[in-house]
Amino acid sequence: MDWASLVPVGLLLILILLLILKTQHFWRSQVKFPPGPQPLPVIGNLHMMDLKKLGQTMLQLSETYGPVFTVQLGLRKVVVLSGYDTVKEALVNHADAFAGRPKIPIIEKTGKGKGIVFARGENWKVMRRFTLTTLRDFGMGKKAIEDHVVEEYGYLADIIESQKGKPLEMTQLMNSAIANVIVSILLGKRFDYEDPTFKRLVSLMNENMQLFGSPSVSLYNMFPILGLFLKDKNHFLENLKEVNNFIKDTFTKYLKVLDKNDQRSFIDAFLVRQQEENGKANKFFDDVNLTEVVRNLFTAGMDTTATTLRWGLLLMMKYPEIQRKVQEEIEQVIGSNPPRIEHRTQMPYTDAVIHEVQRFANILPLDLPHETAEDVTLKDYFIPKGTYIIPLLTSVLRDKSQWEKPDMFYPEHFLDSKGKLVKKDAFMPFSAGRRICAGETLAKMELFLFFTSLLQRFTFQPPPGVSSSDLDLSPAISFNVVPKPYKICAVARS
């Protein structure tokens, strides 16, 4: 082989490669990057942000800078997507490009990209696929889990009824009831609401949702160097460690009595798969992934549904005439029989009210953050791979072009002129695209069965001395939009 003759060819290839790279760089520099407010050194646009109401701040900025704009949170550039058309185009039409998750410093402290919710790359794909398959195997979307929900509602209703209409604060109780549904899949059992371990776990999860949305933890995620001075960050991590230790202790006990021919829980299924994968390269089924997946499912399976139901009861007190119409439909369709999921298609008004609770409550206004997995062009703007993305779900659920009365609680958004339920494409409370909520099917079932069962058995009223007009619909500070603590009187219906 004449090596000398290959040198010109090699040089030519290098020149072609350099020309391609130079051309790509030129065109990238010509493509418009999304506009946005001028950032300051170090803090970026933080001086313009209300960290307690980031969603509102982003909405206001979208009015100035359009549906795709850039803000700088600390040193990190963030592209915000606003409005139904833009969010749909990104998450659905460019699903793969927007399917990534950014590294969040406080999550990286423990999760390190594992689990499902904040997982990335191949690990996320493997864990999501396994999780969806296993949840279906244990009854998600089937009669088996419906029976669990109906049984759990019975325990909840008995405790509510024991209060005999006295004022009751529902947060812990509702969280416990909803948590038990996912726990029945994860652990193969339920807990008594007064079980001290269970109460502690539910409390830790609830507290961490509040801490995750706190201004100080948000600051830590932007400036990790401030960690030494931010107590909330340490409190969050201590809570997380306690929950993780419980999960590890549980699967260690389950491992001792594991029978692959008699898998009783999600943890059992994971442990069996772990043993099957033992010795293989690229092992995903390790203890860290098990801990993260179980905690992800526990948190997601409890918090969003319980929060939505608490909003639902608050709104029924606020609008008693809507509550009465739901109860009239319940009486007409199912009477005193226990509600089942098959009744939903026969109860369009009730279903519309539940949809409207989800839309109006708007519990994840910023969605979970996304990251571009590849270079992408959206609305003529170039967005490079690795860009932190905020799909502004609040701008979708309150988009004036999609909803007749976006800022009002109005169940007719989901009803046609004949009173039939109508599907709305802009209804995205579970997000959309590749990162759509894995538990959407279970959540929809729980919302219908719990909400309908509660209104079948009780009428919900404000405490004595409080009128419907006095009820405060402004949210508390948390990662998700939760109602401020309120007391409710559940009056048994004859």
C-alpha positions in Angstrom: 0.0 0.0 0.0 1.4 3.4 -1.0 0.8 5.5 2.2 2.1 8.6 0.5 -0.8 8.4 -2.0 -3.3 8.3 0.8 -2.1 11.5 2.4 -3.8 13.9 -0.1 -7.0 11.9 0.2 -6.9 12.2 4.0 -6.2 15.9 3.8 -9.1 16.3 1.4 -11.4 14.5 3.8 -10.3 16.6 6.7 -10.9 19.8 4.7 -14.4 18.6 3.7 -15.2 17.8 7.4 -13.9 21.2 8.5 -16.0 22.9 5.8 -19.1 21.0 6.9 -18.6 22.0 10.6 -17.9 25.6 9.5 -21.1 25.6 7.4 -23.2 24.1 10.3 -21.8 26.7 12.7 -22.6 29.5 10.2 -26.2 28.4 9.7 -26.7 27.9 13.4 -25.5 31.5 14.0 -28.0 32.7 11.4 -31.0 30.8 12.9 -33.0 32.9 15.4 -32.7 31.8 19.0 -35.9 32.6 21.0 -36.1 36.2 22.2 -36.4 37.1 25.9 -35.6 39.7 28.5 -32.0 40.9 28.9 -30.3 38.9 31.6 -28.0 40.4 34.3 -24.6 38.9 35.1 -24.8 35.8 37.4 -28.5 36.1 38.4 -29.8 36.2 34.8 -33.5 37.2 34.9 -34.1 36.3 38.6 -34.7 39.9 39.5 -37.9 39.7 37.4 -39.1 36.4 38.8 -41.6 35.7 41.6 -40.2 32.3 42.7 -43.5 31.7 44.6 -45.5 32.2 41.4 -43.2 31.3 38.6 -46.1 30.2 36.3 -47.7 33.6 36.5 -44.4 35.4 35.8 -43.8 33.2 32.8 -47.3 33.8 31.5 -46.7 37.6 31.7 -43.4 37.3 29.9 -45.1 35.3 27.1 -47.4 38.3 26.4 -44.3 40.4 25.7 -42.0 37.9 24.0 -44.3 35.4 22.3 -45.0 31.7 22.6 -41.4 30.6 22.5 -39.0 32.7 24.6 -35.8 32.5 26.6 -35.2 33.4 30.2 -32.0 32.9 32.2 -32.4 31.5 35.7 -29.1 32.1 37.3 -26.5 30.8 34.8 -28.9 28.5 33.0 -30.7 29.4 29.8 -34.3 28.2 29.8 -36.6 28.1 26.8 -40.3 28.5 27.8 -43.1 27.2 25.6 -46.5 28.9 25.9 -49.9 28.2 24.5 -51.6 25.1 23.3 -50.3 25.2 19.7 -46.7 25.6 20.7 -46.7 23.1 23.5 -48.4 20.5 21.3 -46.0 21.1 18.4 -43.1 20.5 20.8 -44.2 17.6 23.0 -46.3 15.8 20.4 -45.1 16.7 16.9 -41.4 16.7 18.0 -41.9 14.2 20.7 -38.4 12.6 20.6 -36.6 15.9 20.4 -38.3 17.1 23.6 -38.2 13.9 25.5 -35.1 14.5 27.6 -34.9 15.5 31.3 -32.3 18.0 32.6 -30.1 17.4 35.6 -31.7 18.9 38.7 -29.0 19.4 41.4 -31.1 18.3 44.3 -32.5 15.3 42.5 -28.9 14.3 41.3 -27.9 14.2 45.0 -29.8 10.9 45.3 -31.3 9.8 42.0 -28.4 10.2 39.7 -30.5 9.9 36.6 -32.3 6.7 37.7 -35.9 5.8 38.4 -38.6 7.2 36.0 -39.6 10.7 36.6 -36.2 12.4 36.3 -34.4 9.5 34.5 -32.6 10.0 31.2 -31.5 8.0 28.2 -31.7 4.3 28.0 -32.3 3.9 31.7 -35.5 5.9 31.4 -36.7 3.9 28.5 -36.0 0.5 30.2 -37.6 1.6 33.5 -40.7 3.1 31.9 -41.3 0.1 29.8 -40.9 -2.3 32.7 -43.1 -0.1 35.0 -46.0 0.2 32.5 -46.0 -3.5 31.8 -45.8 -4.4 35.5 -48.5 -1.9 36.5 -50.8 -3.5 33.9 -49.9 -7.0 35.1 -51.0 -5.9 38.6 -54.3 -4.5 37.4 -53.8 -0.9 36.3 -56.8 -0.1 34.1 -58.5 -3.4 34.9 -61.2 -4.6 37.3 -58.6 -5.8 39.9 -57.4 -2.3 40.7 -60.9 -0.9 40.4 -61.8 -3.3 43.3 -58.9 -1.9 45.3 -60.1 1.7 44.7 -63.7 0.8 45.8 -62.5 -1.0 48.9 -60.2 1.9 49.8 -63.0 4.4 49.4 -65.0 2.4 51.9 -62.3 2.9 54.6 -62.1 6.6 53.7 -65.9 7.2 53.8 -66.2 5.4 57.2 -63.7 7.8 58.8 -65.4 10.8 57.2 -68.8 9.6 58.4 -67.5 9.1 62.0 -66.9 12.9 62.2 -70.8 13.3 62.0 -70.5 16.5 59.9 -68.0 18.2 62.2 -65.3 20.3 60.5 -62.5 18.1 59.1 -59.2 18.9 57.5 -58.8 16.3 54.6 -55.1 16.6 53.5 -53.6 13.7 55.5 -56.7 11.5 55.1 -57.0 12.0 51.4 -53.3 11.5 50.9 -53.5 8.2 52.9 -56.5 6.9 50.9 -54.9 7.6 47.5 -51.5 6.4 48.6 -52.9 3.0 49.7 -54.1 2.4 46.1 -50.6 2.6 44.7 -49.1 0.9 47.8 -51.4 -2.1 47.2 -49.5 -2.5 43.8 -46.0 -1.6 45.0 -46.1 -3.6 48.3 -49.0 -6.0 47.8 -50.8 -4.7 50.9 -52.6 -1.6 52.4 -51.9 0.3 55.6 -54.3 1.4 58.3 -54.5 5.2 58.2 -53.2 5.4 61.8 -50.2 3.1 61.2 -47.3 5.2 62.4 -44.9 4.2 59.7 -47.5 4.9 57.0 -48.4 8.3 58.5 -44.8 9.2 58.6 -44.2 8.2 55.0 -47.2 10.1 53.7 -46.2 13.1 55.7 -42.6 13.0 54.4 -43.8 12.8 50.8 -46.2 15.7 51.3 -43.6 17.8 53.0 -41.0 17.2 50.3 -43.5 18.3 47.5 -43.8 21.6 49.4 -40.0 21.9 49.9 -39.3 21.1 46.3 -41.4 24.1 45.2 -40.0 26.4 47.8 -37.9 29.5 46.8 -34.8 28.3 48.7 -34.7 24.9 47.0 -35.3 26.6 43.6 -32.3 28.8 44.4 -30.2 25.8 45.3 -31.0 24.2 42.0 -29.8 27.4 40.2 -26.8 27.9 42.5 -25.7 24.6 44.2 -22.8 26.5 45.8 -25.4 28.1 48.1 -26.3 24.7 49.6 -24.5 25.3 52.8 -26.8 28.2 53.6 -30.1 26.7 52.6 -31.8 24.7 55.3 -34.7 23.5 53.1 -32.3 21.7 50.9 -30.9 19.7 53.8 -34.4 19.0 55.1 -35.5 17.7 51.7 -32.6 15.4 51.5 -33.0 14.1 55.0 -36.7 13.3 54.3 -35.7 11.6 51.1 -33.1 9.5 52.9 -35.7 8.3 55.4 -38.1 7.3 52.7 -35.4 5.5 50.7 -34.3 3.6 53.9 -37.9 2.4 54.3 -38.0 1.2 50.7 -34.7 -0.6 51.0 -35.7 -2.3 54.2 -38.9 -3.4 52.6 -37.4 -5.0 49.5 -34.6 -6.6 51.6 -37.4 -8.4 53.5 -39.3 -9.3 50.4 -36.1 -10.7 48.9 -35.9 -13.3 51.7 -39.2 -14.8 50.9 -39.2 -14.2 47.1 -41.0 -16.7 45.0 -40.8 -16.1 41.2 -43.9 -18.2 40.7 -45.9 -16.2 43.2 -45.2 -12.5 42.6 -47.4 -10.5 45.0 -46.2 -6.9 44.3 -44.3 -4.6 42.0 -41.3 -5.0 44.2 -41.4 -8.8 43.8 -41.6 -8.4 40.0 -38.6 -6.1 40.0 -36.6 -8.4 42.3 -37.3 -11.4 40.0 -36.2 -9.4 37.0 -33.1 -8.3 38.9 -32.1 -12.0 39.5 -32.8 -12.8 35.8 -30.5 -9.9 34.7 -27.7 -10.8 37.2 -24.4 -11.2 35.4 -25.5 -9.4 32.2 -23.8 -6.3 30.9 -25.7 -2.9 31.1 -27.6 -3.9 34.2 -30.5 -1.5 34.8 -32.3 -3.6 37.5 -30.1 -2.5 40.4 -31.1 -1.5 43.9 -30.8 2.2 43.2 -33.3 2.0 40.3 -35.7 -0.1 42.4 -35.6 2.5 45.2 -36.0 5.4 42.8 -38.9 3.8 40.8 -40.8 2.8 43.9 -40.4 6.3 45.4 -41.4 7.9 42.1 -44.5 5.8 41.9 -45.4 6.3 45.5 -45.1 10.1 45.3 -46.7 10.5 41.9 -49.4 8.0 42.6 -50.4 9.8 45.8 -49.8 13.5 45.4 -51.4 14.6 42.1 -54.6 12.6 42.5 -55.1 13.5 46.2 -54.4 17.2 45.4 -56.9 17.1 42.6 -59.6 15.6 44.8 -59.0 18.2 47.5 -59.5 20.9 44.9 -62.6 19.1 43.8 -64.2 19.1 47.2 -63.2 22.8 47.7 -64.8 23.7 44.4 -68.0 21.8 45.3 -68.3 23.9 48.5 -67.6 27.0 46.5 -70.2 26.2 43.9 -73.0 24.2 45.7 -75.3 24.4 42.6 -72.7 22.4 40.6 -72.5 19.9 43.5 -76.3 19.5 43.5 -76.3 18.8 39.7 -73.6 16.1 40.1 -75.7 14.5 42.9 -78.8 14.6 40.8 -77.0 12.7 38.0 -75.6 10.2 40.5 -79.2 9.5 41.7 -80.5 9.2 38.2 -77.8 6.8 36.9 -76.6 4.7 39.8 -78.9 5.5 42.8 -77.5 3.9 45.9 -75.4 1.3 44.1 -71.6 1.6 44.4 -70.1 3.6 41.5 -68.0 1.6 39.0 -65.9 2.8 36.1 -68.5 1.6 33.6 -70.9 4.3 34.9 -68.6 7.1 33.6 -69.9 7.1 30.1 -73.5 7.4 31.4 -72.6 10.4 33.6 -71.4 13.2 31.2 -72.0 16.1 33.7 -70.1 14.4 36.5 -67.3 13.5 34.1 -67.2 17.1 32.8 -67.0 18.5 36.4 -64.0 16.2 37.1 -62.3 17.3 33.9 -62.9 20.9 34.8 -61.5 20.4 38.3 -58.3 19.2 36.6 -58.2 22.0 34.2 -59.0 24.8 36.7 -56.8 23.4 39.5 -53.9 23.4 37.1 -51.7 21.5 39.6 -48.5 21.3 37.5 -48.5 24.8 35.9 -44.8 24.5 34.7 -45.1 20.7 33.9 -41.9 18.8 34.9 -38.9 20.3 33.1 -37.9 18.8 29.8 -34.6 18.9 27.9 -34.0 18.7 24.2 -32.5 15.4 23.2 -31.3 16.7 19.9 -31.1 20.0 17.9 -34.6 21.1 16.9 -36.3 24.1 15.2 -39.6 25.2 16.7 -41.6 28.2 15.3 -38.5 29.2 13.3 -36.3 29.3 16.4 -33.2 27.1 16.7 -33.1 25.2 20.0 -29.8 23.3 20.5 -29.6 19.8 22.1 -29.3 20.0 25.9 -31.5 23.1 26.3 -33.6 23.2 29.5 -37.3 23.4 28.4 -40.3 24.6 30.4 -43.6 23.6 28.7 -46.0 26.0 30.4 -49.0 23.8 31.0 -50.9 26.6 32.7 -50.9 28.4 29.3 -52.5 25.4 27.7 -55.1 24.8 30.3 -56.0 28.5 30.4 -55.4 29.3 26.7 -58.0 31.9 25.6 -58.1 30.5 22.1 -59.2 27.1 23.4 -61.5 27.8 26.4 -64.6 29.9 26.5 -64.0 31.0 30.1 -60.4 30.1 30.9 -60.2 31.8 34.3 -63.5 30.5 35.6 -64.6 27.1 36.9 -67.0 26.2 34.1 -67.8 22.5 33.5 -69.6 23.4 30.3 -66.1 23.6 28.7 -66.5 19.8 28.3 -70.1 19.6 27.3 -71.8 20.1 23.9 -75.2 21.7 23.4 -76.9 18.3 24.0 -75.1 17.8 27.3 -72.7 15.1 25.9 -69.0 15.0 27.0 -66.7 16.5 24.5 -63.0 15.8 24.1 -60.7 18.8 24.2 -57.2 18.5 22.7 -56.0 21.3 24.9 -56.8 19.2 28.0 -53.3 18.2 29.0 -53.2 17.9 32.8 -51.0 14.8 32.5 -48.7 16.5 30.0 -48.2 15.0 26.6 -45.7 13.2 24.3 -43.1 10.7 25.5 -43.1 12.0 29.0 -46.9 11.8 29.6 -47.7 10.6 33.1 -47.2 6.9 33.3 -50.1 6.6 35.8 -52.7 8.5 33.7 -55.1 5.5 33.5 -55.0 4.8 37.2 -55.4 8.5 38.1 -58.5 8.9 35.8 -60.1 5.8 37.4 -59.4 7.0 41.0 -60.7 10.5 40.3 -64.0 9.3 39.0 -64.6 6.6 41.6 -63.5 8.6 44.6 -65.2 11.8 43.5 -68.5 10.1 42.6 -68.5 8.0 45.7 -67.9 10.9 48.0 -70.7 13.0 46.5 -73.0 10.0 46.5 -72.6 9.6 50.2 -72.0 13.2 51.4 -72.8 16.8 50.8 -69.8 19.0 51.4 -70.3 22.4 53.1 -68.1 25.1 54.6 -67.8 25.1 58.4 -70.4 27.1 60.4 -69.9 30.8 60.0 -68.1 30.5 56.6 -70.0 31.2 53.4 -69.2 29.8 50.0 -68.1 33.3 48.9 -65.5 33.4 51.7 -63.7 30.3 50.4 -60.2 31.1 49.2 -59.2 29.5 45.9 -55.6 30.9 45.9 -53.0 28.1 46.2 -50.4 27.4 48.9 -46.7 27.4 48.1 -45.6 24.0 46.8 -44.0 22.3 43.8 -47.5 21.6 42.5 -50.5 23.9 42.9 -52.2 22.7 46.1 -55.2 24.4 47.9 -54.5 26.2 51.1 -55.5 24.0 54.1 -59.2 24.2 54.6 -61.9 22.6 56.8 -64.9 20.9 55.4 -68.1 19.5 56.8 -69.3 16.3 55.2 -73.0 15.9 55.8 -74.2 12.4 55.3 -77.0 12.1 52.6 -80.0 10.1 53.4 
